[in-house]
Amino acid sequence: MTVSYLEKAIVDEEIRPNQPGRVSFQNSWWPAKCDDLQITLKPGAVVRVLRLENITLIVEA
């Protein structure tokens, strides 16, 4: 699967530093984590998809 930097996802389950959460992306649920260790992404937040690592999306605020 190819992921475009411009694609957006919506946080469904909180993503905390060093802890994955879940996002809605392309009409399905994906495990997701954020490389920024300073923020927590709350449910409902719109995030940008950076890349796919195995089956986990790496996102940013």
All heavy atoms as TSV, in Angstrom:
chain	resi	resn	atom	element	x	y	z
A	1	MET	N	N	0.839	-1.174	0.000
A	1	MET	CA	C	0.000	0.000	0.000
A	1	MET	C	C	0.887	1.241	0.000
A	1	MET	O	O	1.820	1.334	0.775
A	1	MET	CB	C	-0.895	0.004	1.232
A	1	MET	CG	C	-1.746	1.229	1.350
A	1	MET	SD	S	-2.842	1.054	2.769
A	1	MET	CE	C	-2.945	2.735	3.258
A	2	THR	N	N	0.576	2.182	-0.847
A	2	THR	CA	C	1.293	3.445	-0.900
A	2	THR	C	C	0.494	4.504	-0.152
A	2	THR	O	O	-0.710	4.599	-0.314
A	2	THR	CB	C	1.483	3.902	-2.355
A	2	THR	OG1	O	2.105	2.846	-3.073
A	2	THR	CG2	C	2.347	5.132	-2.422
A	3	VAL	N	N	1.183	5.279	0.682
A	3	VAL	CA	C	0.527	6.318	1.459
A	3	VAL	C	C	1.074	7.664	1.028
A	3	VAL	O	O	2.280	7.868	0.993
A	3	VAL	CB	C	0.779	6.110	2.970
A	3	VAL	CG1	C	0.199	7.240	3.771
A	3	VAL	CG2	C	0.202	4.783	3.423
A	4	SER	N	N	0.172	8.575	0.689
A	4	SER	CA	C	0.562	9.926	0.303
A	4	SER	C	C	0.666	10.800	1.544
A	4	SER	O	O	-0.178	10.721	2.446
A	4	SER	CB	C	-0.469	10.518	-0.658
A	4	SER	OG	O	-0.284	11.908	-0.796
A	5	TYR	N	N	1.674	11.646	1.604
A	5	TYR	CA	C	1.888	12.541	2.741
A	5	TYR	C	C	0.684	13.452	2.970
A	5	TYR	O	O	0.447	13.894	4.075
A	5	TYR	CB	C	3.151	13.370	2.498
A	5	TYR	CG	C	3.498	14.303	3.621
A	5	TYR	CD1	C	4.017	13.822	4.821
A	5	TYR	CD2	C	3.311	15.667	3.501
A	5	TYR	CE1	C	4.346	14.665	5.857
A	5	TYR	CE2	C	3.636	16.533	4.535
A	5	TYR	CZ	C	4.154	16.024	5.718
A	5	TYR	OH	O	4.464	16.869	6.742
A	6	LEU	N	N	-0.093	13.704	1.936
A	6	LEU	CA	C	-1.208	14.634	2.060
A	6	LEU	C	C	-2.486	13.979	2.575
A	6	LEU	O	O	-3.459	14.661	2.833
A	6	LEU	CB	C	-1.484	15.303	0.707
A	6	LEU	CG	C	-0.329	16.113	0.146
A	6	LEU	CD1	C	-0.684	16.642	-1.232
A	6	LEU	CD2	C	0.018	17.264	1.077
A	7	GLU	N	N	-2.492	12.665	2.730
A	7	GLU	CA	C	-3.704	11.998	3.180
A	7	GLU	C	C	-3.936	12.229	4.668
A	7	GLU	O	O	-3.003	12.312	5.456
A	7	GLU	CB	C	-3.631	10.504	2.867
A	7	GLU	CG	C	-3.649	10.248	1.366
A	7	GLU	CD	C	-3.770	8.783	1.047
A	7	GLU	OE1	O	-4.896	8.266	1.095
A	7	GLU	OE2	O	-2.724	8.178	0.772
A	8	LYS	N	N	-5.213	12.319	5.034
A	8	LYS	CA	C	-5.594	12.594	6.411
A	8	LYS	C	C	-6.308	11.386	7.010
A	8	LYS	O	O	-6.901	10.577	6.300
A	8	LYS	CB	C	-6.530	13.796	6.458
A	8	LYS	CG	C	-5.980	15.018	5.748
A	8	LYS	CD	C	-5.595	16.060	6.703
A	8	LYS	CE	C	-5.215	17.254	5.892
A	8	LYS	NZ	N	-4.422	18.179	6.175
A	9	ALA	N	N	-6.240	11.298	8.320
A	9	ALA	CA	C	-6.941	10.271	9.073
A	9	ALA	C	C	-7.574	10.951	10.284
A	9	ALA	O	O	-7.202	12.067	10.644
A	9	ALA	CB	C	-5.980	9.179	9.516
A	10	ILE	N	N	-8.521	10.269	10.910
A	10	ILE	CA	C	-9.176	10.794	12.104
A	10	ILE	C	C	-8.883	9.861	13.276
A	10	ILE	O	O	-9.084	8.650	13.177
A	10	ILE	CB	C	-10.694	10.927	11.889
A	10	ILE	CG1	C	-10.961	11.894	10.740
A	10	ILE	CG2	C	-11.380	11.404	13.173
A	10	ILE	CD1	C	-12.407	11.979	10.323
A	11	VAL	N	N	-8.403	10.441	14.363
A	11	VAL	CA	C	-8.074	9.646	15.544
A	11	VAL	C	C	-9.360	9.094	16.153
A	11	VAL	O	O	-10.312	9.840	16.400
A	11	VAL	CB	C	-7.301	10.497	16.587
A	11	VAL	CG1	C	-7.020	9.685	17.844
A	11	VAL	CG2	C	-6.007	11.027	15.990
A	12	ASP	N	N	-9.385	7.793	16.378
A	12	ASP	CA	C	-10.534	7.130	16.990
A	12	ASP	C	C	-10.218	6.728	18.435
A	12	ASP	O	O	-11.072	6.821	19.308
A	12	ASP	CB	C	-10.903	5.883	16.176
A	12	ASP	CG	C	-12.053	5.121	16.778
A	12	ASP	OD1	O	-13.156	5.695	16.860
A	12	ASP	OD2	O	-11.852	3.968	17.197
A	13	GLU	N	N	-9.001	6.287	18.665
A	13	GLU	CA	C	-8.547	5.892	19.990
A	13	GLU	C	C	-7.276	6.673	20.296
A	13	GLU	O	O	-6.350	6.691	19.489
A	13	GLU	CB	C	-8.266	4.390	19.992
A	13	GLU	CG	C	-7.838	3.826	21.316
A	13	GLU	CD	C	-7.572	2.327	21.182
A	13	GLU	OE1	O	-8.537	1.557	21.137
A	13	GLU	OE2	O	-6.379	1.963	21.099
A	14	GLU	N	N	-7.242	7.330	21.440
A	14	GLU	CA	C	-6.141	8.220	21.808
A	14	GLU	C	C	-4.761	7.627	21.496
A	14	GLU	O	O	-4.512	6.456	21.760
A	14	GLU	CB	C	-6.242	8.531	23.306
A	14	GLU	CG	C	-5.288	9.588	23.786
A	14	GLU	CD	C	-5.598	9.993	25.208
A	14	GLU	OE1	O	-5.159	9.272	26.121
A	14	GLU	OE2	O	-6.289	11.001	25.398
A	15	ILE	N	N	-3.887	8.475	20.939
A	15	ILE	CA	C	-2.502	8.089	20.638
A	15	ILE	C	C	-1.610	8.877	21.594
A	15	ILE	O	O	-1.560	10.104	21.543
A	15	ILE	CB	C	-2.138	8.417	19.173
A	15	ILE	CG1	C	-3.092	7.687	18.219
A	15	ILE	CG2	C	-0.685	8.048	18.890
A	15	ILE	CD1	C	-2.974	8.134	16.774
A	16	ARG	N	N	-0.914	8.157	22.470
A	16	ARG	CA	C	-0.050	8.777	23.478
A	16	ARG	C	C	1.416	8.563	23.119
A	16	ARG	O	O	1.730	7.669	22.342
A	16	ARG	CB	C	-0.322	8.151	24.845
A	16	ARG	CG	C	-1.716	8.377	25.331
A	16	ARG	CD	C	-1.901	7.743	26.687
A	16	ARG	NE	N	-3.288	7.933	27.112
A	16	ARG	CZ	C	-3.964	7.056	27.806
A	16	ARG	NH1	N	-3.403	5.924	28.172
A	16	ARG	NH2	N	-5.194	7.307	28.150
A	17	PRO	N	N	2.321	9.345	23.714
A	17	PRO	CA	C	3.747	9.122	23.472
A	17	PRO	C	C	4.131	7.671	23.765
A	17	PRO	O	O	3.786	7.134	24.819
A	17	PRO	CB	C	4.434	10.091	24.440
A	17	PRO	CG	C	3.428	11.192	24.621
A	17	PRO	CD	C	2.089	10.494	24.595
A	18	ASN	N	N	4.791	7.040	22.818
A	18	ASN	CA	C	5.249	5.645	22.930
A	18	ASN	C	C	4.129	4.623	23.059
A	18	ASN	O	O	4.384	3.482	23.427
A	18	ASN	CB	C	6.230	5.477	24.093
A	18	ASN	CG	C	7.520	6.199	23.844
A	18	ASN	OD1	O	8.057	6.204	22.747
A	18	ASN	ND2	N	8.034	6.855	24.870
A	19	GLN	N	N	2.874	5.032	22.802
A	19	GLN	CA	C	1.750	4.101	22.869
A	19	GLN	C	C	0.876	4.264	21.633
A	19	GLN	O	O	0.411	5.367	21.353
A	19	GLN	CB	C	0.903	4.349	24.110
A	19	GLN	CG	C	1.606	4.038	25.400
A	19	GLN	CD	C	0.685	4.211	26.592
A	19	GLN	OE1	O	-0.495	4.496	26.465
A	19	GLN	NE2	N	1.241	4.041	27.770
A	20	PRO	N	N	0.651	3.187	20.910
A	20	PRO	CA	C	-0.202	3.300	19.724
A	20	PRO	C	C	-1.662	3.490	20.094
A	20	PRO	O	O	-2.093	3.164	21.200
A	20	PRO	CB	C	0.015	1.972	19.007
A	20	PRO	CG	C	0.424	1.028	20.079
A	20	PRO	CD	C	1.161	1.850	21.107
A	21	GLY	N	N	-2.389	4.045	19.143
A	21	GLY	CA	C	-3.831	4.183	19.263
A	21	GLY	C	C	-4.454	3.656	17.987
A	21	GLY	O	O	-3.907	2.740	17.358
A	22	ARG	N	N	-5.555	4.282	17.566
A	22	ARG	CA	C	-6.226	3.817	16.353
A	22	ARG	C	C	-6.788	5.018	15.600
A	22	ARG	O	O	-7.242	5.981	16.206
A	22	ARG	CB	C	-7.353	2.863	16.741
A	22	ARG	CG	C	-8.055	2.240	15.562
A	22	ARG	CD	C	-9.012	1.183	15.996
A	22	ARG	NE	N	-10.129	1.798	16.710
A	22	ARG	CZ	C	-11.163	1.124	17.184
A	22	ARG	NH1	N	-11.230	-0.179	17.053
A	22	ARG	NH2	N	-12.136	1.741	17.815
A	23	VAL	N	N	-6.755	4.928	14.264
A	23	VAL	CA	C	-7.318	5.974	13.412
A	23	VAL	C	C	-8.251	5.359	12.374
A	23	VAL	O	O	-8.159	4.176	12.056
A	23	VAL	CB	C	-6.221	6.797	12.679
A	23	VAL	CG1	C	-5.333	7.533	13.662
A	23	VAL	CG2	C	-5.396	5.917	11.748
A	24	SER	N	N	-9.125	6.205	11.865
A	24	SER	CA	C	-9.958	5.844	10.722
A	24	SER	C	C	-9.265	6.402	9.485
A	24	SER	O	O	-8.985	7.603	9.406
A	24	SER	CB	C	-11.347	6.474	10.884
A	24	SER	OG	O	-12.111	6.276	9.716
A	25	PHE	N	N	-8.966	5.513	8.532
A	25	PHE	CA	C	-8.231	5.908	7.333
A	25	PHE	C	C	-8.717	5.063	6.171
A	25	PHE	O	O	-8.750	3.833	6.262
A	25	PHE	CB	C	-6.728	5.705	7.565
A	25	PHE	CG	C	-5.866	6.011	6.380
A	25	PHE	CD1	C	-5.718	7.310	5.932
A	25	PHE	CD2	C	-5.196	5.009	5.713
A	25	PHE	CE1	C	-4.916	7.604	4.842
A	25	PHE	CE2	C	-4.385	5.277	4.621
A	25	PHE	CZ	C	-4.253	6.591	4.191
A	26	GLN	N	N	-9.102	5.715	5.102
A	26	GLN	CA	C	-9.584	5.047	3.895
A	26	GLN	C	C	-10.670	4.015	4.221
A	26	GLN	O	O	-10.625	2.864	3.809
A	26	GLN	CB	C	-8.430	4.404	3.118
A	26	GLN	CG	C	-7.463	5.406	2.565
A	26	GLN	CD	C	-6.361	4.772	1.735
A	26	GLN	OE1	O	-6.175	3.562	1.725
A	26	GLN	NE2	N	-5.630	5.612	1.021
A	27	ASN	N	N	-11.644	4.451	4.996
A	27	ASN	CA	C	-12.827	3.655	5.336
A	27	ASN	C	C	-12.543	2.396	6.148
A	27	ASN	O	O	-13.322	1.438	6.101
A	27	ASN	CB	C	-13.617	3.295	4.073
A	27	ASN	CG	C	-14.161	4.517	3.384
A	27	ASN	OD1	O	-14.671	5.413	4.044
A	27	ASN	ND2	N	-14.029	4.577	2.081
A	28	SER	N	N	-11.439	2.364	6.884
A	28	SER	CA	C	-11.196	1.240	7.793
A	28	SER	C	C	-10.376	1.734	8.989
A	28	SER	O	O	-9.877	2.853	8.996
A	28	SER	CB	C	-10.508	0.079	7.082
A	28	SER	OG	O	-9.308	0.484	6.506
A	29	TRP	N	N	-10.267	0.878	9.990
A	29	TRP	CA	C	-9.536	1.227	11.215
A	29	TRP	C	C	-8.115	0.715	11.118
A	29	TRP	O	O	-7.881	-0.403	10.667
A	29	TRP	CB	C	-10.220	0.594	12.426
A	29	TRP	CG	C	-11.650	0.967	12.537
A	29	TRP	CD1	C	-12.716	0.135	12.355
A	29	TRP	CD2	C	-12.195	2.242	12.834
A	29	TRP	NE1	N	-13.881	0.832	12.512
A	29	TRP	CE2	C	-13.598	2.135	12.809
A	29	TRP	CE3	C	-11.641	3.485	13.104
A	29	TRP	CZ2	C	-14.440	3.205	13.048
A	29	TRP	CZ3	C	-12.481	4.560	13.343
A	29	TRP	CH2	C	-13.864	4.408	13.329
A	30	TRP	N	N	-7.164	1.548	11.562
A	30	TRP	CA	C	-5.746	1.194	11.511
A	30	TRP	C	C	-5.096	1.483	12.856
A	30	TRP	O	O	-5.368	2.520	13.474
A	30	TRP	CB	C	-5.033	2.066	10.477
A	30	TRP	CG	C	-5.376	1.753	9.067
A	30	TRP	CD1	C	-6.502	2.141	8.395
A	30	TRP	CD2	C	-4.596	1.010	8.142
A	30	TRP	NE1	N	-6.459	1.680	7.108
A	30	TRP	CE2	C	-5.294	0.980	6.927
A	30	TRP	CE3	C	-3.369	0.372	8.226
A	30	TRP	CZ2	C	-4.803	0.334	5.804
A	30	TRP	CZ3	C	-2.882	-0.267	7.110
A	30	TRP	CH2	C	-3.601	-0.282	5.912
A	31	PRO	N	N	-4.176	0.626	13.306
A	31	PRO	CA	C	-3.342	1.008	14.449
A	31	PRO	C	C	-2.461	2.172	13.993
A	31	PRO	O	O	-2.045	2.229	12.831
A	31	PRO	CB	C	-2.511	-0.240	14.744
A	31	PRO	CG	C	-2.755	-1.207	13.653
A	31	PRO	CD	C	-3.859	-0.701	12.797
A	32	ALA	N	N	-2.217	3.093	14.913
A	32	ALA	CA	C	-1.428	4.274	14.550
A	32	ALA	C	C	-0.588	4.733	15.720
A	32	ALA	O	O	-0.947	4.536	16.877
A	32	ALA	CB	C	-2.354	5.403	14.101
A	33	LYS	N	N	0.542	5.351	15.392
A	33	LYS	CA	C	1.376	5.973	16.422
A	33	LYS	C	C	1.964	7.258	15.862
A	33	LYS	O	O	1.951	7.493	14.659
A	33	LYS	CB	C	2.439	5.021	16.935
A	33	LYS	CG	C	3.475	4.600	15.938
A	33	LYS	CD	C	4.460	3.628	16.588
A	33	LYS	CE	C	5.560	3.283	15.606
A	33	LYS	NZ	N	6.577	2.425	16.206
A	34	CYS	N	N	2.479	8.070	16.784
A	34	CYS	CA	C	3.043	9.368	16.430
A	34	CYS	C	C	4.487	9.405	16.916
A	34	CYS	O	O	4.776	9.005	18.043
A	34	CYS	CB	C	2.220	10.471	17.081
A	34	CYS	SG	S	2.797	12.132	16.723
A	35	ASP	N	N	5.393	9.886	16.061
A	35	ASP	CA	C	6.803	9.982	16.434
A	35	ASP	C	C	7.073	11.131	17.407
A	35	ASP	O	O	8.090	11.130	18.091
A	35	ASP	CB	C	7.676	10.172	15.194
A	35	ASP	CG	C	7.779	8.909	14.357
A	35	ASP	OD1	O	7.562	7.805	14.898
A	35	ASP	OD2	O	8.086	9.021	13.151
A	36	ASP	N	N	6.172	12.112	17.462
A	36	ASP	CA	C	6.346	13.263	18.352
A	36	ASP	C	C	6.036	12.831	19.787
A	36	ASP	O	O	4.897	12.531	20.128
A	36	ASP	CB	C	5.423	14.407	17.938
A	36	ASP	CG	C	5.652	15.678	18.726
A	36	ASP	OD1	O	6.250	15.620	19.834
A	36	ASP	OD2	O	5.222	16.747	18.254
A	37	LEU	N	N	7.042	12.767	20.618
A	37	LEU	CA	C	6.879	12.286	21.987
A	37	LEU	C	C	6.397	13.365	22.948
A	37	LEU	O	O	6.343	13.141	24.156
A	37	LEU	CB	C	8.194	11.675	22.479
A	37	LEU	CG	C	8.718	10.506	21.650
A	37	LEU	CD1	C	10.041	10.005	22.215
A	37	LEU	CD2	C	7.699	9.379	21.581
A	38	GLN	N	N	6.016	14.527	22.422
A	38	GLN	CA	C	5.564	15.630	23.268
A	38	GLN	C	C	4.052	15.801	23.280
A	38	GLN	O	O	3.539	16.600	24.058
A	38	GLN	CB	C	6.200	16.946	22.781
A	38	GLN	CG	C	7.709	16.924	22.738
A	38	GLN	CD	C	8.328	16.754	24.109
A	38	GLN	OE1	O	7.863	17.326	25.080
A	38	GLN	NE2	N	9.366	15.941	24.199
A	39	ILE	N	N	3.329	15.080	22.419
A	39	ILE	CA	C	1.891	15.324	22.300
A	39	ILE	C	C	1.079	14.044	22.456
A	39	ILE	O	O	1.570	12.944	22.259
A	39	ILE	CB	C	1.530	15.984	20.951
A	39	ILE	CG1	C	1.875	15.064	19.786
A	39	ILE	CG2	C	2.210	17.323	20.795
A	39	ILE	CD1	C	1.354	15.559	18.452
A	40	THR	N	N	-0.174	14.249	22.829
A	40	THR	CA	C	-1.180	13.191	22.855
A	40	THR	C	C	-2.255	13.602	21.868
A	40	THR	O	O	-2.725	14.738	21.896
A	40	THR	CB	C	-1.772	13.039	24.270
A	40	THR	OG1	O	-0.734	12.613	25.153
A	40	THR	CG2	C	-2.897	12.017	24.288
A	41	LEU	N	N	-2.612	12.689	20.983
A	41	LEU	CA	C	-3.636	12.972	19.983
A	41	LEU	C	C	-4.962	12.404	20.468
A	41	LEU	O	O	-5.085	11.209	20.721
A	41	LEU	CB	C	-3.239	12.364	18.636
A	41	LEU	CG	C	-1.913	12.873	18.068
A	41	LEU	CD1	C	-1.487	12.048	16.868
A	41	LEU	CD2	C	-2.038	14.339	17.695
A	42	LYS	N	N	-5.952	13.270	20.623
A	42	LYS	CA	C	-7.248	12.902	21.176
A	42	LYS	C	C	-8.206	12.424	20.088
A	42	LYS	O	O	-8.091	12.829	18.929
A	42	LYS	CB	C	-7.862	14.112	21.883
A	42	LYS	CG	C	-7.017	14.677	23.001
A	42	LYS	CD	C	-7.070	13.793	24.201
A	42	LYS	CE	C	-6.335	14.436	25.376
A	42	LYS	NZ	N	-6.323	13.579	26.522
A	43	PRO	N	N	-9.190	11.602	20.456
A	43	PRO	CA	C	-10.206	11.169	19.487
A	43	PRO	C	C	-10.875	12.366	18.814
A	43	PRO	O	O	-11.165	13.377	19.462
A	43	PRO	CB	C	-11.199	10.394	20.350
A	43	PRO	CG	C	-10.364	9.867	21.474
A	43	PRO	CD	C	-9.374	10.978	21.755
A	44	GLY	N	N	-11.081	12.248	17.515
A	44	GLY	CA	C	-11.686	13.320	16.727
A	44	GLY	C	C	-10.668	14.217	16.042
A	44	GLY	O	O	-11.018	14.966	15.130
A	45	ALA	N	N	-9.415	14.158	16.486
A	45	ALA	CA	C	-8.379	14.990	15.868
A	45	ALA	C	C	-8.096	14.514	14.445
A	45	ALA	O	O	-8.056	13.313	14.181
A	45	ALA	CB	C	-7.095	14.944	16.693
A	46	VAL	N	N	-7.902	15.462	13.550
A	46	VAL	CA	C	-7.517	15.144	12.177
A	46	VAL	C	C	-5.999	15.168	12.117
A	46	VAL	O	O	-5.371	16.129	12.554
A	46	VAL	CB	C	-8.123	16.156	11.177
A	46	VAL	CG1	C	-7.653	15.859	9.761
A	46	VAL	CG2	C	-9.640	16.136	11.260
A	47	VAL	N	N	-5.411	14.084	11.622
A	47	VAL	CA	C	-3.959	13.955	11.551
A	47	VAL	C	C	-3.524	13.666	10.124
A	47	VAL	O	O	-4.314	13.222	9.300
A	47	VAL	CB	C	-3.453	12.837	12.497
A	47	VAL	CG1	C	-3.686	13.210	13.940
A	47	VAL	CG2	C	-4.099	11.493	12.177
A	48	ARG	N	N	-2.258	13.924	9.847
A	48	ARG	CA	C	-1.676	13.645	8.536
A	48	ARG	C	C	-0.932	12.319	8.609
A	48	ARG	O	O	-0.200	12.064	9.547
A	48	ARG	CB	C	-0.720	14.763	8.155
A	48	ARG	CG	C	-0.214	14.667	6.742
A	48	ARG	CD	C	0.708	15.808	6.393
A	48	ARG	NE	N	0.628	16.894	7.338
A	48	ARG	CZ	C	0.528	18.175	7.005
A	48	ARG	NH1	N	0.510	18.537	5.765
A	48	ARG	NH2	N	0.483	19.107	7.917
A	49	VAL	N	N	-1.137	11.490	7.613
A	49	VAL	CA	C	-0.463	10.197	7.546
A	49	VAL	C	C	0.910	10.392	6.913
A	49	VAL	O	O	1.031	10.922	5.814
A	49	VAL	CB	C	-1.292	9.184	6.726
A	49	VAL	CG1	C	-0.549	7.870	6.599
A	49	VAL	CG2	C	-2.665	8.981	7.355
A	50	LEU	N	N	1.962	9.980	7.627
A	50	LEU	CA	C	3.326	10.128	7.128
A	50	LEU	C	C	3.797	8.905	6.360
A	50	LEU	O	O	4.389	9.013	5.301
A	50	LEU	CB	C	4.290	10.399	8.287
A	50	LEU	CG	C	4.050	11.672	9.081
A	50	LEU	CD1	C	5.057	11.768	10.213
A	50	LEU	CD2	C	4.130	12.885	8.173
A	51	ARG	N	N	3.550	7.731	6.952
A	51	ARG	CA	C	4.033	6.502	6.318
A	51	ARG	C	C	3.358	5.302	6.967
A	51	ARG	O	O	2.698	5.419	7.985
A	51	ARG	CB	C	5.550	6.389	6.412
A	51	ARG	CG	C	6.092	6.274	7.806
A	51	ARG	CD	C	7.614	6.345	7.850
A	51	ARG	NE	N	8.103	6.217	9.215
A	51	ARG	CZ	C	8.158	7.199	10.095
A	51	ARG	NH1	N	7.747	8.414	9.772
A	51	ARG	NH2	N	8.630	6.991	11.310
A	52	LEU	N	N	3.599	4.159	6.370
A	52	LEU	CA	C	3.098	2.893	6.869
A	52	LEU	C	C	4.292	2.041	7.292
A	52	LEU	O	O	5.232	1.858	6.522
A	52	LEU	CB	C	2.310	2.183	5.765
A	52	LEU	CG	C	1.719	0.827	6.077
A	52	LEU	CD1	C	0.655	0.938	7.162
A	52	LEU	CD2	C	1.110	0.224	4.823
A	53	GLU	N	N	4.288	1.555	8.540
A	53	GLU	CA	C	5.319	0.649	9.049
A	53	GLU	C	C	4.622	-0.647	9.433
A	53	GLU	O	O	3.867	-0.677	10.411
A	53	GLU	CB	C	6.026	1.231	10.272
A	53	GLU	CG	C	6.930	2.394	9.953
A	53	GLU	CD	C	7.683	2.918	11.171
A	53	GLU	OE1	O	7.490	2.389	12.296
A	53	GLU	OE2	O	8.441	3.876	10.996
A	54	ASN	N	N	4.880	-1.707	8.670
A	54	ASN	CA	C	4.179	-2.977	8.840
A	54	ASN	C	C	2.680	-2.727	8.678
A	54	ASN	O	O	2.252	-2.395	7.600
A	54	ASN	CB	C	4.548	-3.658	10.151
A	54	ASN	CG	C	6.019	-4.013	10.202
A	54	ASN	OD1	O	6.563	-4.517	9.226
A	54	ASN	ND2	N	6.651	-3.768	11.322
A	55	ILE	N	N	1.896	-2.850	9.749
A	55	ILE	CA	C	0.459	-2.557	9.640
A	55	ILE	C	C	0.072	-1.328	10.462
A	55	ILE	O	O	-1.103	-1.090	10.704
A	55	ILE	CB	C	-0.399	-3.765	10.062
A	55	ILE	CG1	C	-0.152	-4.115	11.527
A	55	ILE	CG2	C	-0.155	-4.954	9.163
A	55	ILE	CD1	C	-1.209	-5.009	12.131
A	56	THR	N	N	1.053	-0.538	10.876
A	56	THR	CA	C	0.792	0.648	11.696
A	56	THR	C	C	1.059	1.911	10.904
A	56	THR	O	O	2.113	2.053	10.289
A	56	THR	CB	C	1.690	0.621	12.960
A	56	THR	OG1	O	1.419	-0.580	13.699
A	56	THR	CG2	C	1.439	1.824	13.834
A	57	LEU	N	N	0.094	2.836	10.943
A	57	LEU	CA	C	0.283	4.140	10.300
A	57	LEU	C	C	1.036	5.055	11.251
A	57	LEU	O	O	0.732	5.111	12.434
A	57	LEU	CB	C	-1.067	4.771	9.952
A	57	LEU	CG	C	-1.880	4.084	8.880
A	57	LEU	CD1	C	-3.243	4.764	8.749
A	57	LEU	CD2	C	-1.164	4.108	7.529
A	58	ILE	N	N	2.007	5.782	10.727
A	58	ILE	CA	C	2.721	6.802	11.479
A	58	ILE	C	C	2.092	8.131	11.086
A	58	ILE	O	O	2.024	8.464	9.907
A	58	ILE	CB	C	4.233	6.796	11.169
A	58	ILE	CG1	C	4.816	5.387	11.333
A	58	ILE	CG2	C	4.959	7.820	12.048
A	58	ILE	CD1	C	4.594	4.752	12.685
A	59	VAL	N	N	1.608	8.870	12.100
A	59	VAL	CA	C	0.856	10.095	11.842
A	59	VAL	C	C	1.477	11.274	12.559
A	59	VAL	O	O	2.302	11.109	13.467
A	59	VAL	CB	C	-0.623	9.923	12.267
A	59	VAL	CG1	C	-1.288	8.787	11.508
A	59	VAL	CG2	C	-0.758	9.703	13.762
A	60	GLU	N	N	1.042	12.479	12.164
A	60	GLU	CA	C	1.452	13.701	12.859
A	60	GLU	C	C	0.259	14.632	12.937
A	60	GLU	O	O	-0.672	14.540	12.124
A	60	GLU	CB	C	2.621	14.378	12.155
A	60	GLU	CG	C	2.278	15.049	10.851
A	60	GLU	CD	C	3.447	15.799	10.236
A	60	GLU	OE1	O	4.572	15.736	10.764
A	60	GLU	OE2	O	3.218	16.459	9.210
A	61	ALA	N	N	0.315	15.519	13.930
A	61	ALA	CA	C	-0.771	16.480	14.128
A	61	ALA	C	C	-0.770	17.517	13.021
A	61	ALA	O	O	0.218	17.780	12.399
A	61	ALA	CB	C	-0.627	17.164	15.478
